[in-house]
Amino acid sequence: MPFRFALAPLLRLRQSVERQRALRLRATSLAVTRTQEALSRLEQFLADSARSDQDALSAGRSAAELQFASASRDNLYVLRKDSQAELRRLELGRQQAAEEYQRAYREREVLETLRTRQRHAYQQEQLQREQHELDAAHLLRMWRNRLG
């Protein structure tokens, strides 16, 4: 009779939940990374823009052009502030996803450990049964040899 783990359906459920949590963690990590990269590009653009405006001022650019550039940059500062807030929100989501994944991992591990222990106990019992059968067969042969 082969080994049968009574909690196999629950183990499959835990494995599925763990996979889902891992996918969610990957997705939130990717969103954080993308937002960080976008924010970094925005920071670089703002720095380049400020240097460009300084150079343009030195070169004699008109006040209207500088004022337009300044207004555009102000809009980018608002975008940066919004992006930073979004990044904080995403990082909190990633932290929560990581905690959920760790919980799902531990729950699955508990069942895997239980299954391993039960399989080991089952194999030990099987070996003992086989040994008892071999012993019984040996005793039966010895008894038959004595009788005849």
Backbone as JSON Lines, residues from 0, in Angstrom:
{"i":0,"aa":"M","n":[0.85,-1.17,0.0],"ca":[0.0,0.0,0.0],"c":[0.9,1.25,0.0]}
{"i":1,"aa":"P","n":[0.75,2.12,-0.98],"ca":[1.62,3.3,-1.07],"c":[1.28,4.34,0.0]}
{"i":2,"aa":"F","n":[2.26,5.2,0.25],"ca":[2.08,6.27,1.23],"c":[1.02,7.25,0.74]}
{"i":3,"aa":"R","n":[0.15,7.64,1.66],"ca":[-0.89,8.61,1.33],"c":[-0.89,9.67,2.43]}
{"i":4,"aa":"F","n":[-0.67,10.93,2.04],"ca":[-0.66,12.04,2.99],"c":[-2.08,12.59,3.08]}
{"i":5,"aa":"A","n":[-2.67,12.48,4.25],"ca":[-4.08,12.86,4.44],"c":[-4.31,14.36,4.21]}
{"i":6,"aa":"L","n":[-3.29,15.17,4.42],"ca":[-3.45,16.62,4.27],"c":[-2.95,17.12,2.9]}
{"i":7,"aa":"A","n":[-2.87,16.22,1.94],"ca":[-2.37,16.59,0.61],"c":[-3.18,17.73,-0.03]}
{"i":8,"aa":"P","n":[-4.52,17.72,0.06],"ca":[-5.26,18.85,-0.52],"c":[-4.91,20.19,0.14]}
{"i":9,"aa":"L","n":[-4.72,20.16,1.45],"ca":[-4.34,21.39,2.15],"c":[-2.93,21.82,1.74]}
{"i":10,"aa":"L","n":[-2.04,20.87,1.56],"ca":[-0.68,21.19,1.11],"c":[-0.71,21.82,-0.28]}
{"i":11,"aa":"R","n":[-1.51,21.27,-1.18],"ca":[-1.63,21.86,-2.52],"c":[-2.18,23.28,-2.44]}
{"i":12,"aa":"L","n":[-3.14,23.49,-1.56],"ca":[-3.69,24.84,-1.38],"c":[-2.6,25.79,-0.88]}
{"i":13,"aa":"R","n":[-1.82,25.35,0.1],"ca":[-0.74,26.19,0.65],"c":[0.32,26.48,-0.41]}
{"i":14,"aa":"Q","n":[0.61,25.5,-1.26],"ca":[1.57,25.71,-2.34],"c":[1.04,26.76,-3.32]}
{"i":15,"aa":"S","n":[-0.25,26.66,-3.62],"ca":[-0.86,27.62,-4.53],"c":[-0.86,29.03,-3.94]}
{"i":16,"aa":"V","n":[-1.2,29.13,-2.67],"ca":[-1.2,30.44,-2.0],"c":[0.22,31.01,-2.0]}
{"i":17,"aa":"E","n":[1.2,30.17,-1.73],"ca":[2.59,30.64,-1.73],"c":[2.99,31.16,-3.11]}
{"i":18,"aa":"R","n":[2.61,30.43,-4.16],"ca":[2.93,30.89,-5.53],"c":[2.27,32.24,-5.81]}
{"i":19,"aa":"Q","n":[1.01,32.37,-5.41],"ca":[0.3,33.64,-5.62],"c":[0.98,34.79,-4.88]}
{"i":20,"aa":"R","n":[1.38,34.52,-3.65],"ca":[2.05,35.56,-2.85],"c":[3.41,35.92,-3.47]}
{"i":21,"aa":"A","n":[4.11,34.93,-3.99],"ca":[5.4,35.19,-4.64],"c":[5.2,36.05,-5.89]}
{"i":22,"aa":"L","n":[4.16,35.76,-6.65],"ca":[3.87,36.57,-7.84],"c":[3.52,38.01,-7.46]}
{"i":23,"aa":"R","n":[2.74,38.15,-6.41],"ca":[2.38,39.5,-5.95],"c":[3.62,40.25,-5.49]}
{"i":24,"aa":"L","n":[4.5,39.57,-4.77],"ca":[5.73,40.2,-4.31],"c":[6.59,40.63,-5.5]}
{"i":25,"aa":"R","n":[6.7,39.78,-6.5],"ca":[7.46,40.14,-7.7],"c":[6.86,41.35,-8.39]}
{"i":26,"aa":"A","n":[5.53,41.36,-8.51],"ca":[4.85,42.48,-9.18],"c":[5.05,43.79,-8.42]}
{"i":27,"aa":"T","n":[4.93,43.74,-7.09],"ca":[5.12,44.98,-6.33],"c":[6.58,45.42,-6.36]}
{"i":28,"aa":"S","n":[7.5,44.48,-6.35],"ca":[8.92,44.83,-6.44],"c":[9.22,45.47,-7.79]}
{"i":29,"aa":"L","n":[8.63,44.95,-8.84],"ca":[8.82,45.52,-10.17],"c":[8.25,46.94,-10.23]}
{"i":30,"aa":"A","n":[7.08,47.14,-9.64],"ca":[6.47,48.48,-9.63],"c":[7.36,49.46,-8.86]}
{"i":31,"aa":"V","n":[7.92,49.02,-7.74],"ca":[8.82,49.88,-6.97],"c":[10.04,50.24,-7.81]}
{"i":32,"aa":"T","n":[10.62,49.25,-8.45],"ca":[11.82,49.49,-9.26],"c":[11.53,50.45,-10.4]}
{"i":33,"aa":"R","n":[10.42,50.25,-11.07],"ca":[10.05,51.14,-12.19],"c":[9.83,52.56,-11.7]}
{"i":34,"aa":"T","n":[9.17,52.71,-10.58],"ca":[8.91,54.04,-10.04],"c":[10.22,54.7,-9.6]}
{"i":35,"aa":"Q","n":[11.11,53.93,-8.99],"ca":[12.42,54.47,-8.61],"c":[13.19,54.95,-9.84]}
{"i":36,"aa":"E","n":[13.14,54.16,-10.91],"ca":[13.85,54.54,-12.12],"c":[13.25,55.79,-12.73]}
{"i":37,"aa":"A","n":[11.92,55.87,-12.77],"ca":[11.26,57.06,-13.31],"c":[11.58,58.29,-12.48]}
{"i":38,"aa":"L","n":[11.59,58.12,-11.17],"ca":[11.92,59.24,-10.28],"c":[13.37,59.67,-10.48]}
{"i":39,"aa":"S","n":[14.25,58.72,-10.67],"ca":[15.65,59.04,-10.92],"c":[15.81,59.81,-12.23]}
{"i":40,"aa":"R","n":[15.1,59.37,-13.25],"ca":[15.15,60.09,-14.54],"c":[14.6,61.5,-14.39]}
{"i":41,"aa":"L","n":[13.53,61.65,-13.63],"ca":[12.93,62.96,-13.4],"c":[13.91,63.86,-12.65]}
{"i":42,"aa":"E","n":[14.56,63.31,-11.62],"ca":[15.56,64.09,-10.86],"c":[16.69,64.55,-11.79]}
{"i":43,"aa":"Q","n":[17.14,63.66,-12.64],"ca":[18.21,64.0,-13.57],"c":[17.75,65.09,-14.54]}
{"i":44,"aa":"F","n":[16.52,64.97,-15.03],"ca":[15.98,65.97,-15.95],"c":[15.88,67.33,-15.26]}
{"i":45,"aa":"L","n":[15.42,67.34,-14.01],"ca":[15.31,68.6,-13.28],"c":[16.68,69.24,-13.07]}
{"i":46,"aa":"A","n":[17.67,68.43,-12.74],"ca":[19.02,68.96,-12.56],"c":[19.56,69.51,-13.87]}
{"i":47,"aa":"D","n":[19.36,68.77,-14.95],"ca":[19.82,69.24,-16.26],"c":[19.09,70.51,-16.67]}
{"i":48,"aa":"S","n":[17.8,70.58,-16.38],"ca":[16.99,71.74,-16.73],"c":[17.45,72.98,-15.98]}
{"i":49,"aa":"A","n":[17.77,72.82,-14.69],"ca":[18.24,73.96,-13.9],"c":[19.58,74.47,-14.46]}
{"i":50,"aa":"R","n":[20.47,73.55,-14.83],"ca":[21.76,73.95,-15.42],"c":[21.53,74.64,-16.77]}
{"i":51,"aa":"S","n":[20.61,74.11,-17.53],"ca":[20.31,74.69,-18.84],"c":[19.76,76.1,-18.69]}
{"i":52,"aa":"D","n":[18.91,76.31,-17.69],"ca":[18.36,77.65,-17.46],"c":[19.46,78.62,-17.04]}
{"i":53,"aa":"Q","n":[20.4,78.17,-16.24],"ca":[21.51,79.02,-15.83],"c":[22.34,79.42,-17.06]}
{"i":54,"aa":"D","n":[22.59,78.43,-17.91],"ca":[23.35,78.71,-19.13],"c":[22.58,79.66,-20.04]}
{"i":55,"aa":"A","n":[21.26,79.45,-20.15],"ca":[20.43,80.3,-21.01],"c":[20.39,81.73,-20.47]}
{"i":56,"aa":"L","n":[20.35,81.88,-19.16],"ca":[20.34,83.21,-18.56],"c":[21.65,83.92,-18.88]}
{"i":57,"aa":"S","n":[22.73,83.2,-18.8],"ca":[24.03,83.78,-19.12],"c":[24.13,84.13,-20.6]}
{"i":58,"aa":"A","n":[23.45,83.37,-21.43],"ca":[23.51,83.59,-22.87],"c":[22.54,84.67,-23.33]}
{"i":59,"aa":"G","n":[21.71,85.17,-22.43],"ca":[20.81,86.26,-22.8],"c":[19.43,85.81,-23.25]}
{"i":60,"aa":"R","n":[18.97,84.7,-22.78],"ca":[17.62,84.24,-23.11],"c":[16.6,85.23,-22.56]}
{"i":61,"aa":"S","n":[15.45,85.31,-23.2],"ca":[14.44,86.28,-22.77],"c":[13.79,85.85,-21.46]}
{"i":62,"aa":"A","n":[13.3,86.81,-20.73],"ca":[12.65,86.56,-19.44],"c":[11.42,85.69,-19.62]}
{"i":63,"aa":"A","n":[10.69,85.85,-20.69],"ca":[9.49,85.05,-20.94],"c":[9.84,83.58,-21.1]}
{"i":64,"aa":"E","n":[10.92,83.32,-21.83],"ca":[11.36,81.93,-22.01],"c":[11.8,81.32,-20.68]}
{"i":65,"aa":"L","n":[12.51,82.09,-19.89],"ca":[12.96,81.61,-18.58],"c":[11.77,81.39,-17.64]}
{"i":66,"aa":"Q","n":[10.79,82.29,-17.74],"ca":[9.6,82.15,-16.88],"c":[8.82,80.9,-17.29]}
{"i":67,"aa":"F","n":[8.71,80.66,-18.6],"ca":[8.02,79.44,-19.06],"c":[8.76,78.19,-18.59]}
{"i":68,"aa":"A","n":[10.09,78.21,-18.7],"ca":[10.89,77.06,-18.26],"c":[10.72,76.86,-16.75]}
{"i":69,"aa":"S","n":[10.66,77.94,-16.01],"ca":[10.49,77.85,-14.56],"c":[9.12,77.27,-14.21]}
{"i":70,"aa":"A","n":[8.09,77.71,-14.93],"ca":[6.74,77.18,-14.69],"c":[6.69,75.68,-15.04]}
{"i":71,"aa":"S","n":[7.35,75.31,-16.11],"ca":[7.39,73.89,-16.49],"c":[8.1,73.08,-15.42]}
{"i":72,"aa":"R","n":[9.19,73.64,-14.92],"ca":[9.94,72.93,-13.89],"c":[9.12,72.82,-12.6]}
{"i":73,"aa":"D","n":[8.34,73.87,-12.29],"ca":[7.47,73.8,-11.1],"c":[6.48,72.65,-11.23]}
{"i":74,"aa":"N","n":[5.95,72.47,-12.43],"ca":[5.04,71.33,-12.67],"c":[5.78,70.0,-12.47]}
{"i":75,"aa":"L","n":[7.03,69.95,-12.87],"ca":[7.82,68.74,-12.69],"c":[8.12,68.48,-11.21]}
{"i":76,"aa":"Y","n":[8.28,69.57,-10.44],"ca":[8.48,69.4,-8.99],"c":[7.23,68.8,-8.34]}
{"i":77,"aa":"V","n":[6.07,69.22,-8.8],"ca":[4.82,68.63,-8.3],"c":[4.76,67.16,-8.68]}
{"i":78,"aa":"L","n":[5.14,66.86,-9.92],"ca":[5.17,65.47,-10.37],"c":[6.16,64.67,-9.53]}
{"i":79,"aa":"R","n":[7.31,65.24,-9.21],"ca":[8.3,64.55,-8.37],"c":[7.72,64.26,-6.99]}
{"i":80,"aa":"K","n":[7.04,65.24,-6.42],"ca":[6.44,65.05,-5.1],"c":[5.4,63.93,-5.15]}
{"i":81,"aa":"D","n":[4.58,63.93,-6.19],"ca":[3.58,62.87,-6.35],"c":[4.25,61.51,-6.55]}
{"i":82,"aa":"S","n":[5.33,61.49,-7.32],"ca":[6.06,60.24,-7.56],"c":[6.7,59.72,-6.29]}
{"i":83,"aa":"Q","n":[7.21,60.61,-5.46],"ca":[7.8,60.19,-4.19],"c":[6.73,59.59,-3.28]}
{"i":84,"aa":"A","n":[5.56,60.21,-3.26],"ca":[4.46,59.68,-2.45],"c":[4.03,58.31,-2.99]}
{"i":85,"aa":"E","n":[3.97,58.18,-4.3],"ca":[3.62,56.9,-4.92],"c":[4.66,55.84,-4.58]}
{"i":86,"aa":"L","n":[5.92,56.22,-4.59],"ca":[7.0,55.29,-4.26],"c":[6.87,54.81,-2.82]}
{"i":87,"aa":"R","n":[6.56,55.71,-1.9],"ca":[6.37,55.31,-0.5],"c":[5.2,54.32,-0.38]}
{"i":88,"aa":"R","n":[4.12,54.61,-1.1],"ca":[2.96,53.72,-1.07],"c":[3.32,52.35,-1.63]}
{"i":89,"aa":"L","n":[4.05,52.34,-2.73],"ca":[4.46,51.07,-3.34],"c":[5.42,50.29,-2.44]}
{"i":90,"aa":"E","n":[6.32,50.98,-1.77],"ca":[7.25,50.3,-0.87],"c":[6.52,49.68,0.31]}
{"i":91,"aa":"L","n":[5.49,50.36,0.81],"ca":[4.68,49.77,1.87],"c":[3.96,48.52,1.35]}
{"i":92,"aa":"G","n":[3.46,48.61,0.12],"ca":[2.8,47.45,-0.49],"c":[3.76,46.29,-0.68]}
{"i":93,"aa":"R","n":[5.0,46.62,-1.05],"ca":[6.0,45.57,-1.22],"c":[6.34,44.93,0.13]}
{"i":94,"aa":"Q","n":[6.45,45.75,1.15],"ca":[6.73,45.22,2.48],"c":[5.6,44.29,2.94]}
{"i":95,"aa":"Q","n":[4.37,44.71,2.71],"ca":[3.22,43.87,3.08],"c":[3.22,42.57,2.26]}
{"i":96,"aa":"A","n":[3.52,42.68,0.98],"ca":[3.57,41.49,0.12],"c":[4.66,40.54,0.58]}
{"i":97,"aa":"A","n":[5.79,41.09,1.01],"ca":[6.89,40.25,1.5],"c":[6.47,39.53,2.78]}
{"i":98,"aa":"E","n":[5.78,40.22,3.66],"ca":[5.31,39.59,4.89],"c":[4.3,38.48,4.6]}
{"i":99,"aa":"E","n":[3.39,38.75,3.66],"ca":[2.4,37.74,3.29],"c":[3.07,36.53,2.65]}
{"i":100,"aa":"Y","n":[4.09,36.77,1.83],"ca":[4.81,35.65,1.22],"c":[5.51,34.83,2.29]}
{"i":101,"aa":"Q","n":[6.17,35.49,3.23],"ca":[6.87,34.76,4.3],"c":[5.89,33.92,5.11]}
{"i":102,"aa":"R","n":[4.72,34.46,5.39],"ca":[3.7,33.71,6.13],"c":[3.24,32.5,5.33]}
{"i":103,"aa":"A","n":[2.98,32.69,4.04],"ca":[2.55,31.58,3.19],"c":[3.65,30.52,3.08]}
{"i":104,"aa":"Y","n":[4.89,30.98,3.0],"ca":[6.04,30.06,2.93],"c":[6.11,29.21,4.19]}
{"i":105,"aa":"R","n":[5.99,29.86,5.33],"ca":[6.06,29.11,6.6],"c":[4.91,28.11,6.72]}
{"i":106,"aa":"E","n":[3.72,28.52,6.33],"ca":[2.57,27.61,6.41],"c":[2.76,26.4,5.51]}
{"i":107,"aa":"R","n":[3.3,26.61,4.33],"ca":[3.56,25.48,3.43],"c":[4.69,24.61,3.98]}
{"i":108,"aa":"E","n":[5.72,25.22,4.51],"ca":[6.84,24.48,5.07],"c":[6.4,23.57,6.21]}
{"i":109,"aa":"V","n":[5.49,24.04,7.04],"ca":[4.98,23.22,8.15],"c":[4.36,21.95,7.6]}
{"i":110,"aa":"L","n":[3.53,22.1,6.57],"ca":[2.89,20.92,5.99],"c":[3.89,20.02,5.28]}
{"i":111,"aa":"E","n":[4.88,20.59,4.61],"ca":[5.92,19.79,3.95],"c":[6.69,18.97,5.0]}
{"i":112,"aa":"T","n":[7.01,19.61,6.11],"ca":[7.74,18.92,7.18],"c":[6.9,17.79,7.75]}
{"i":113,"aa":"L","n":[5.63,18.07,7.97],"ca":[4.72,17.04,8.48],"c":[4.63,15.86,7.51]}
{"i":114,"aa":"R","n":[4.51,16.17,6.22],"ca":[4.44,15.11,5.21],"c":[5.72,14.29,5.21]}
{"i":115,"aa":"T","n":[6.87,14.95,5.3],"ca":[8.15,14.25,5.32],"c":[8.24,13.33,6.53]}
{"i":116,"aa":"R","n":[7.84,13.83,7.67],"ca":[7.89,13.01,8.89],"c":[6.94,11.82,8.79]}
{"i":117,"aa":"Q","n":[5.74,12.06,8.27],"ca":[4.79,10.96,8.13],"c":[5.29,9.93,7.13]}
{"i":118,"aa":"R","n":[5.89,10.4,6.02],"ca":[6.43,9.46,5.03],"c":[7.56,8.63,5.65]}
{"i":119,"aa":"H","n":[8.4,9.26,6.42],"ca":[9.49,8.55,7.08],"c":[8.93,7.5,8.05]}
{"i":120,"aa":"A","n":[7.93,7.88,8.84],"ca":[7.32,6.93,9.79],"c":[6.67,5.78,9.01]}
{"i":121,"aa":"Y","n":[6.01,6.09,7.9],"ca":[5.38,5.06,7.07],"c":[6.44,4.09,6.54]}
{"i":122,"aa":"Q","n":[7.56,4.64,6.05],"ca":[8.62,3.78,5.52],"c":[9.21,2.9,6.6]}
{"i":123,"aa":"Q","n":[9.36,3.43,7.8],"ca":[9.87,2.64,8.92],"c":[8.9,1.49,9.24]}
{"i":124,"aa":"E","n":[7.61,1.81,9.25],"ca":[6.6,0.77,9.5],"c":[6.63,-0.3,8.42]}
{"i":125,"aa":"Q","n":[6.8,0.15,7.17],"ca":[6.87,-0.8,6.05],"c":[8.07,-1.73,6.23]}
{"i":126,"aa":"L","n":[9.21,-1.16,6.59],"ca":[10.4,-1.98,6.8],"c":[10.18,-2.98,7.93]}
{"i":127,"aa":"Q","n":[9.54,-2.54,9.0],"ca":[9.27,-3.45,10.12],"c":[8.32,-4.56,9.69]}
{"i":128,"aa":"R","n":[7.28,-4.22,8.92],"ca":[6.35,-5.25,8.43],"c":[7.07,-6.26,7.56]}
{"i":129,"aa":"E","n":[7.91,-5.75,6.66],"ca":[8.66,-6.65,5.78],"c":[9.59,-7.56,6.59]}
{"i":130,"aa":"Q","n":[10.22,-6.98,7.6],"ca":[11.11,-7.78,8.43],"c":[10.33,-8.84,9.19]}
{"i":131,"aa":"H","n":[9.16,-8.48,9.7],"ca":[8.33,-9.46,10.39],"c":[7.9,-10.58,9.44]}
{"i":132,"aa":"E","n":[7.56,-10.23,8.21],"ca":[7.18,-11.24,7.23],"c":[8.35,-12.17,6.91]}
{"i":133,"aa":"L","n":[9.53,-11.56,6.75],"ca":[10.72,-12.38,6.49],"c":[11.02,-13.3,7.67]}
{"i":134,"aa":"D","n":[10.91,-12.75,8.89],"ca":[11.14,-13.56,10.09],"c":[10.14,-14.7,10.17]}
{"i":135,"aa":"A","n":[8.87,-14.4,9.89],"ca":[7.82,-15.42,9.94],"c":[8.08,-16.5,8.89]}
{"i":136,"aa":"A","n":[8.48,-16.08,7.69],"ca":[8.77,-17.05,6.63],"c":[9.96,-17.91,7.02]}
{"i":137,"aa":"H","n":[10.97,-17.32,7.6],"ca":[12.15,-18.07,8.03],"c":[11.78,-19.08,9.14]}
{"i":138,"aa":"L","n":[10.99,-18.63,10.12],"ca":[10.56,-19.55,11.18],"c":[9.71,-20.68,10.63]}
{"i":139,"aa":"L","n":[8.86,-20.38,9.67],"ca":[8.02,-21.41,9.06],"c":[8.89,-22.44,8.34]}
{"i":140,"aa":"R","n":[9.91,-22.0,7.61],"ca":[10.82,-22.93,6.93],"c":[11.57,-23.79,7.95]}
{"i":141,"aa":"M","n":[12.04,-23.15,9.01],"ca":[12.74,-23.92,10.05],"c":[11.81,-24.95,10.68]}
{"i":142,"aa":"W","n":[10.58,-24.58,10.94],"ca":[9.61,-25.5,11.55],"c":[9.34,-26.66,10.6]}
{"i":143,"aa":"R","n":[9.17,-26.36,9.28],"ca":[8.93,-27.4,8.31],"c":[10.13,-28.33,8.18]}
{"i":144,"aa":"N","n":[11.32,-27.76,8.24],"ca":[12.53,-28.59,8.15],"c":[12.64,-29.53,9.35]}
{"i":145,"aa":"R","n":[12.21,-29.11,10.51],"ca":[12.25,-29.97,11.7],"c":[11.24,-31.1,11.61]}
{"i":146,"aa":"L","n":[10.09,-30.75,11.04],"ca":[9.05,-31.77,10.97],"c":[9.34,-32.8,9.87]}
{"i":147,"aa":"G","n":[9.99,-32.39,8.92],"ca":[10.1,-33.41,7.92],"c":[11.2,-33.3,7.0]}
